[in-house]
Amino acid sequence: MSEIHIPVLRNEITALMNPEPGGIYVDATVGLGGHSICILDKSFPTGQLVGIDRDACALAIAKKRLCTYKERFRLIHGNYADLPKLLESHGFYTVDGVLMDLGVSSLQIDTPERGFSFQHSGPLDMRMDRQICVSATQIINDSTPDKLIRVFTEYGEERYTKKIVKQIIAERERKPINTTHHLANIIENVYSSNTKYSKRPSNKNKSIHPATRVFQALRIEVNAELDNLTLGLEAAVSVLKPGGCLCVISFHSLEDRIVKQIFRKHGKACICPPKTPICICEHKKSLRVITNKPVNPTADEIELNPRARSAKLRAAIRV
Ligand code: SAH
């Protein structure tokens, strides 16, 4: 089971967060519980952990993996954007540490029926929380061309956006695009008619699969990932005790940019526009950033766990 999803940068996180007995810690993206186990072990015997995830299937697995920790942990199904409300509903108000390990879990990527991956054939779904109504199928088949262009450009930085959208529109008039492979084939065809791209890139030239960016963009749109991240970071800052630590692992530049911006905003004593003669913002410094540069995984970790290769860890202390 521990092989299912190897927690990224676990030593670095436990060193920065320093979970201690008696502390209360939040794993806001509990996934399969890998990081939660590290936090519970490090805060033995009396540290408590609240684990949150949008994905009920992940929580069911995490519950089994954590069962030996008995009354030291609680799991909550919900969105980390609602962190204060979720904590309050379980009688917690402030905490000593919050971890956010962004993105998708191996469970989500490797389960074909979840529709996250172009590597597996499955329904085009991509909902982390299956209670939300709009899946990737609806976005691909019902959105205006302008909306698809915006999503692929903003969230995927896809260079053939217009050509891909044109093909999607033509194809969905013929037949709805309901599967991961149907969409991936449309994208592959656009790439192969525009570049010398080979469908099976060799390991030497480490080019990514042409569907990677569009799938990333769709996933972000379906789960409103960037809006939730902004809300989640603000929520995490608001529940930390002075001295409490916020650790965030991001996996692409759109996420990392938001983490950097929020850390910078809370790291300043004043956010008035430049040249404002006197401070009118009443903003207070609430974070001290303790990672001047993001912490990256070592070459050994990447070799052991390729998912770690694009991870960036930033951490800050509540002041
Ligand atoms: N650290 C975990 C893996 C986390 S993978 C481990 O060691 O196993 C990221 C997880 O974050 C996924 O399970 C995903 O469902 C969850 N997630 C993503 N966005 C979320 C949000 N807004 N609120 C709560 N959970 C979220």
Residues whose N, C-alpha, C, O or C-beta is under 5 A from the ligand:
A	BS01	SAH	H5 P7 A28 T29 V30 G31 L32 G33 G34 H35 I52 D53 R54 D55 A58 G78 N79 Y80 A81 D101 L102 G103 V104 S105 M128 N228
